[in-house]
Amino acid sequence: MPKSPLLRLSTLALLISTGNAGAHELYADDDTHLNATLEAVFGIFHSQENYALSGRLDQGSSSWREGYIKYGLSFDQGLAAAGTAYGAANLLSSGTWGDGDAAGFSDGSERTTKFEDAYLGWRSGKLFEVLGEDGVDLSFGRQNIVVGDGFLINGDALNLGKGLADGEFNRGGAYWLAARKAFDETAVLRLGGKEGWRSDLMWLKSNNRAQAKTEMYVGTLEHVSEAGTVGLTYIDSTDVDEQYASPMQLERDGMKTYSLRAQGNAGVPNLFLSGEYAKQDKPHTASEDAWYLEAGWTFADVPWTPYVSYRYSRFSEGYDTLFYGFSRGFGTWFQGEVAGNYAGPFNTNSRIQNVTLKVAPLENLSVGAMYFDYDTIDRNLGNTDGHEIDLYAEWHVNEHLTVMPLVGLYQPDKSAEQGGTQLGSNDRNLYSQVVFATTF
C-alpha cells in the first residue's frame, strides 16, 4: 500500500451541503417531515499519463468512468417543548468502469451497494435557552462528520478499489467521486448555537480498511461571529487495525493531534482569510506538523465579480493527513486534480503554493483557474516536485442538474525512474474530466 493514498472527496460535497439538494418531501405537517433523498453523480475521466502509486500500472494513459446513486429516507419529528428528533437511512450503489484511475487504485471492475447513512439524533430546540436555538444536538450511528475547514477531518471518504493488495481495500468504486463518506460508528454531542461559543465532543470509528479502521476521540472549541470563526481541535487516535495499517498509520494508535484555526473576513466584506496549524505527537516517532495561510479578495464592483486568492501550505516529512477532504471547492484539500489524486504529494512532505482566480459570467455559471507549485521537503522519501494548472467550470443547468468540466496540465520535475511518480517520463500530462450531478 502506498505511503499516503489519501484521495479527494466528492466535488459534490459542497453542492449537496448547501441548500436542500437531494430531498423530496413525502409527508409534512406542523411537527413531522418525511423526505425521500436521491443523489446521482457520474463522471468521465482521461489521463494521458499513469502513476506508480499502486505498483500495477505501466507507462501509458487511462480512461475510465465513475458513478454512484444514493437513495433513502430522512425525517424529523417535533417533540413539543422537548426539541426535535431526526434521522436518515440511505443506501448507496457505486461503480467504476473502463481502465480504472490513473494511479491504479481502481481497475474498472468495482461494483457495490451498501448502507451509507443510518443515524438518529435529537436537537434541543429552545429547551436550553442559555445555549441558543438547538444548543444541544446529540446524534449517533453512521454519518458524515466534518471538522472546521476539512483540513483534518472531512468524512471517511478514502475510496480505494481493487487495484491494491488483491482488492483487500476495495470500497466499491467511484475513487475520484468518493461517494462513501460516512464514519461507520459515531457518537456526537454538539453544544452551542450558531453564534458565540460552541463545542463538539465526538467518538468516531472508521470501518475503512484503507484508513486502518482508525478510532478517534475528537473535541472542538469555537467562537463564531460575523467577522469569522476561531477554533481549537483536539484529536486522540486510540486504535487501528494493524492488519491493514501502513507504517505511518500504525503511529495513529496513541497519536494526539492539536490544531488552531481561523476563518472569516475580519469585518471587511470582500476579504477572505483562512489558516490552520496542526501538530501531531506520535507515540514512537518525532512530532510532525502542518499549516497553511490563505488570503482572498472579491472584486465586487467589477463585471463577473472576480475572486483572487493565494495560499501557502506546508506539511512536514512524516505528517499524517488523517481524514482531510473536499470542503470549499476545487483545491481544498486536494491540491491539484492530478497531483492531489494520482501523482502526489498527498499533503505530506511538501510545500505547496496555490493561486486561484474565479469569475461568474452568468448567475448559474462560474469559471475558475488554479495554479499549484509543489516543492518536496525531503527528496530521499520521493520527489513530487512539479506544477499544475487546472481550468474548470461549474454550470448549474437547473435546480436538479450541475455539470462540471475540468482540464488540467500537470508537469512533474521527475519521472518514476528518477524518483518521482509518473511512469515512463516527466512529460506534461493533459488531464480531463467532466462530472454530472443530479439531485431530486
N, C-alpha and C positions, 0 to 999 in steps of 0.2 A: 504494500500500500504506500503511495507517495507521502512525503513528509507533511504536506499541507494541502490536502484535497478539498479545501473549503470553497464552495461554489456560490453562485448568486441565488437570491430569492427571486420569485417571480416578479417581473416588471409590473404585473397586475396588482401587486400588493397595495401600492399607493392608490390606484384607481378604485379598487374594491373597498378600501378602508375609508374613502371619502364619500359622503352621501349614503344613500340606502340602496346601493347597487346590489343586484343578485337576490332580491326578495320580492315575492308576490303575495299579497295579502289574501289569505283564505277565509279568515273569520276575524271580526273585530267588534267589540263593544266597549263600554266605558272602562272596564277592568281587564279585558282579555284580548290578546292579539296572537293569532296563529299565522305564520308565514311559510310559504314554500320557497326554498332557495335553489337557484340554478346558476352555475358559473361554468362557462365553457371557453377554453383557450386552446388555440392551435398555432404552431409556429413552423416556419420553413427556414432552414439554415444551410449555409455553404461556407466552407473554409478552404482556401487554396493550399493551405499548409496544415500538416499534422504535428502533434506534440508528443513528447516522450513520457509523460507523467504516468500512464498506465503500464508502459512497457510492452504493449501488444501491437502497436501500430508501426507501419513503415512510412517512409517518405511518400508524399502524395497529398491528395485532397480528400475531403469528406463532405458528403451531402446527406442530410437527414431531416426528419420531421418529428415533432413532438406535440402531444396534445393531452388534455385532461378534461373531464367533466365532473363537477362537484354538485351534489344534489341531496336535498333532505328537507328538514323542517326546523323552524325556530319558533320560540314562543316567549311571551311574558304575561304574568298574571298578577294583577294588583291584589294586595292583601290588606285593603282598607288602610288603617293608620300604621300598619306594620310593614310598609315598604312594598317591594315587588320581587316576585320570583321570576327567574328566566332560565333559558337553556336552549340547547340545539343538538341535533343529531344529523350528521351528514356523511354520506358515502362519497368516495372519490375513485373514479376509474381513470387510469393513465396509461400511456404507451409511448414508445419510441420506434420509429420506422427508418429504414434506409441503412446507411453505414454506421450510425451512431456518431457521437460527438467527436470533435477534433482532438481531444485528449485521450480518447479511447475508454472513458469511464463507462460508457454505454455502447452496446453493439447493435442496436436496432431491433432486438427481439424481445424487449421488455414489455410486459402487459400485466397489470394488476388492478383489482378492485378491492378496496378495504375501507373500513371506517376511518374518517378523518377527524371530525368533531363529535364529541359526546360529552357534554358538560352540563352542569346545573349551577345556578348561582342565586344570590339574594342581594338586593340593594335596599338600603335603609330608608329611602325617601326623606321625609322630614322628621324621622324618629329621633335623630341626634342632631339637633339644630346647631349646636356648637361646632360640629364638623362640616356643616353645609349640606346642601341637597345631595342625597345619595352619598353621604360622608363615610358610610361603611358599605363595602362591596366584598362579599365573600363568595368564592367560586371554587369548584373542583371538577376534575375529570380531564378528558382530552381536549386541549385548547391551545391556540396560538398565543404566545406571550412575547411582548416587545418591551424592552427596557431603554428608555431615553431615545437616543438617535439611532439605535440598532448597531452601535459600534461594538458592543459586547454580546448582546442577546437580541435576536430578531427572529424568533421561531426556530423550530428544529427542522430546517429546510435543506439539509445536505442530502441530495437525492442521487446517489450513485446507482449505476446499473450493473449489468453482468460482466463488465469489462475487467474487473479486478477479482483476484482470488477465486476464480471459478464461480463467480456470482454470489459469493457469501455476503457481499454488501449491497446486493440488489434491493432497491426500494420500489421498483415498479415502473421505471421510465420517466420521461419528462425531466431530464437532467437540467437543462437550462431553465425551463419554466419552474422547476422545483415546486410542484403543486403541493406536496405534503409538508406542512409547516407546524402541525400541532405536536406539542410535547405529549407523550403517552400518558403520564400521570402528573397531575398538578394539584396544589392547594394554594390558593391566592387570597390574601387579605389586603384590600386597598382601603386606606384611611385618609379622609380629607376630601374636599370638594374640588372644583375646577380652578380655584384661585387660592393664593396663600400657601400655607404649609400643608404638605401631604406626604404620605409614605406608602410603600408597598412591602409586604412580607410574603415570601413565596418559597415553596418547595417544588422543584421541577425534576422530573426524571425522564430521560430520553430512552426510547427503545430502538434507536437508530444505531445499527452496528458500526456505521462509518463514523459515528461520534462516540464509539466505545460504550454506549449506553450510559452516558455520564449522568450522575445525580448531583444536584446543587441546591444549596440554600441561598436565597437572594434577598437582600434588603436595600431599599432606597429611601432617601430623604430629599425632598424637593421643595423649592419655593417658586411658585408660579405667579407671575404678574404680567401686566400689559407690556412691559418692556422686555420680558423674556423669562426663561426658566434657568435656575441654577440647581444642580443636583449632585448628590453623593450616591454611589453604588458600592455595595459590598457583595461579593460572590464567594461562597465557601463550597468548593467542589469536593465532595465527600466520598465518591465511589465511581469506579469504572469497571467494565468487564474486561479483564486482562486478555481474554481470548481474542478480542478484536482490536485492542488498543495498539496504536503506534508508540514508539519510544516517547514522543512528546506527550501523547495522551495519557501514558502511564503516570506522568507527573501531575495529572489532574487530581489523583487520589491524595487529598490533603493540600491542594493548591488554594491559595487565597488571592483574590483579585480585588483591588481597591480602585475606584475611579472618581474623578471630579470633572463635572461637565457643565457647560453653559450654552444657551442658545437663545437668540432673540434679536431685537433691533435697537436695544439700549435707548429706546424712546425716540429714535429717528425713523420716520415711516418707511423710507426707501432703502434702509440699511439692513443687511443680514449678517449676523455674526454667529459663529459656532465654533466650539472647541471642546476637547476632552483629553484628559490624561489618565492612563490606566497603568497600574503597577501590579505585577504578579510575583508573589512569594511562593516559590516551589519547594517541595519537601527535600529534594535531593540534588538540585542544581541551582545555579545562580538566579537571582531575581531578574525579571525581564520587565520591559515597559513599552508602551506605545502612546503616541499622542498626535493630535492634529490641531491646526488653527485654520479657520476659513473665514473669508470676508466677501460679501457680495453687495452689489448696488443695482437697484431697479431704476431705469431712466423713465419715470412715469409720464413725463410730458413729451416724450419723443415718440413718433409713429412706430407701431409694432411693439412698444414697451420693452425695449431690450433689457436683458439682465446679464450682468457680467460678474464672475466670481473667480477667486483664486484660493487654492487650498494647498497647504504643505502638511504631509503626514510622514511620520517616522515609526517604524516597527523594529524592535531590537532582534538580534540574531535568533534567539530561541523563544520569541513571543508566541503564545498560544492564542489564536484568534477566536477560540470558543465558538459561539453561535452567531457571529455577525451576519448581517443581511441587508437586503434592499430596503431603504427607508424613505429617502426624499426624492428618488428618481434615479435615472442613469448615473452611474459613478459613485453612488453611496449604497453599500460599501464595496461594491465590485468595481474596482478602479480600472476601467478599460474592458471592453467586451471580449477581446481576445486574451489579453493578459489576465484579466480578472476571472476568466472561466476556464481557459485551456493552457496557457503558456506560463502563468505566474509572472510576478510574485503574487502570492495569495495573502497579502497583508502581513508578511513576516520577513525579517532580514532585508529590509528595504527602506529607502527614502523615495517618496512619490510626490511629484508636483503636478497639480491639475489646474488648468484654466478652462472655464466654461462660458459659452455665450448662448443665450436663448432669446428668441423673438416670437411674437404671436401675431402673424399677419392676418389671421382671422380669429373670430371668437372661439371657434371649435378646432383650431389648428395651431400647434406650436412646433417650432423647428429649433434644433439645437446643434451645437458643435462643441466637442470636448477634446482637449489635448492633455496627454499624460506623458510624463517623463519618469522613467524608472531607473533607480540607482541602487545597486546591490551593496549592502554594508560589508559582509564577509563573503568574498567570492570563492573561498575554499569550500563553502557549502553549496555552490552552484551559482551561476551567473545569469540573472534575469534582467540585465541592463537592456534598455531599449526605449522606444517611444511609440505612441499610438495616437491616432486621430480618429474620432468617431463622429459621424453625421447622422442625425436621426430626426424623425418627425413623430408627433402624436396627434392623430386625426380622430376626433370624436365624431364619427359619422352621424350618429343619433344617440338617444339615451341608452340604447342597448348594445351598440357596437363601437369598438375602438380599434383602429388599425395603426400599427407602429412599425414602420420600416427603419432599417439601420444599415449603414455601410461603414466599415472600419478599415483603416490601413495600419498594420502593426509591423514595426521594424525592429527586430531583435539585433543586439550587437553580436551575439554569438550563436552558432548552431549547437545542436545537442552534442555533436562530436567535439566541440570546442568548450564545453562546459555549460551551454545553455540548454534549452528545451525543444527548439524547433528542429524537426527531423530533416536531415539531408543538406540544409543550407541555412544561411541567415538572410535569405531574400525577403523582400517586403511581402507580407501576406494581405491579400484583398479578401475581406470577410463580409458576408452579407446575411441579413435575416429579415423576416417580416413576421409579425405576430398579430393575430386576430383575437380579440377578446369580446365575448358576448355574455351579458348578464340579463336576467329577467326576474 
